[in-house]
Amino acid sequence: MRMPLYLQVVWLFLLAIPVACIAWTVTHEEIFREPREYCAAHSENCRNFLARKFFFIFTCEYCFSHYVAAFFLALTGYKLLFHDWRGYLIGGFALVWVANQYMSLYAHLRLDIRKERVEIKHVEQKVKETEPEPGQKGTRAA
């Protein structure tokens, strides 16, 4: 069955969400820290070239997103623009690109949130330093 172009684009942006989520979680989040550290160590220390590259896949969100996208293409049969093997190829690369845009946006949001938390802690610390101790008389230092 042929899918209209607008529906293919909708599927592209929707399928990119779980691809980005899985790729980010495996390559950045605390729950996978130990396996990621193991893979990072092997990607740097293995003598075999292919082994180093295999382990590196699990430490790089861009690299890993290709494999996650391929899994979702196989799972859903999603094709973009063409209804043969070319649709899988174009759909796969488009899916990786959109997923990586989502991950980039998410990384910027997390950085902004972390920055705001640091700024809030700094302001709270200044307020604590300027407030008099309980039971002390006096004015606040400016």
N, C-alpha and C positions, 0 to 999 in steps of 0.2 A: 504494500500500500504506500502510495506517495504521500509525504507529509508536506503541507504548504510551507513556504519559506518562513513566514512569520512564526509558525509553530516550531520550526527547526531552531529559530533564534531563541524562542522562549525556552525550549529544551536545553539549549546551549547554556544559558544563564542559570537555569535551575540545576543542571547536572554539575556545573562547576562548583556549586556550594558544597556538596559532600566530598568532591575531589579535594577542594581546598581544606576542608575541615580535617579530613584524614591525613593529608600530607602535612599540615601544620602540627597536628597533634603528635604524630610519630616523630617529627623532626625537631620539635621545640618544647613540648609540654613535659612537665615533671614526671608524669606517670610512666613515660618511656625513657627516663633519664639513664638508667643503668644499661639497658640494651643499646641506647644511642652512644654512650661512652665506650662500651665494648666495641661497637662498630667503628667509632672514630679512632680508637687505638689501633684496630686492625687495618683501617684504611691508611694509616700512616706507617705502620711497622711491618706489614706483610711483605715478603720478598716477591711473591707472585703478583704480577701486574693485574691480572683479572680478579684476583681475590681483593686487592686494594680497591679496585673500582666497584666491585660488588658491595663491599662494606661501606663505601662512600655514599652509595645510593640512599642509605638510611639516615644520613646526616645532612642531606641537602634537600630542602623543600622543593626546589625546582626539578631536580633529578627525580625525586620520588614521585612527584605529581604526574610524571609521564606514565609511570607504571600504574598508578591509581586510576588515571584517565583510561588507560588501555583496559583495565579491569571493568570499569563502568561502560566502556564501549561494547565489550563482549557481553556484559550483563544485559544491557538495554538494546543493543543493536542500533544505536544512534548513528546517523549519517548526516553530513552537512553538505548541501548543494547537489551532490551526485548520489545516485542510488546503487552504486557499485563500490568496489574497493576504494576508489578515490574519495568517496563520501566518508568512509572510515578514517582515511588519512587526514583529510582536511578537518573533519570533526574532532579528531584526536588532538591535533595541534591547536585548534581554536579552543578546545576545552582546557588544555594546559595553560594557554595564554590568559583566558578569563579567570581560571582558578588562581593563577599567580597574581593577577590584579587584585582579586579578593584578599589574598594573603598579604600583599603589600599594604593595602588599605587597613587591614587588621593590625599589622605591625605598627603602622603609624598611629592608629588609635591607642594601642597599648602603650606606646611611647609617650603619647600625650597624657594618658591617665597616670602613668608612673611619674611624669614630670609634675603634674598637679599634686600628687600625693607628697612628693618631696617638698614642694613649695608650701603646702599646708602644714607639714611637720615643722618647717623652718619658722613659719609665722607663729605656730603654737608654742614653739620653744622661746621665741622672742617675748610672747605674752607672758609666759611663765617667769621669765627672767625679770620682767618689769613689774609684776604684781608683788606687793608686799606679802611676807609670810603671814599666815593667820595669827591673830593676836598682837601683831605689831602695829604701832601707829605710825603714820607718816603718809607722805604723798607718793604717788607712783612716779617712777623715773620715766622720763620721756625718751 
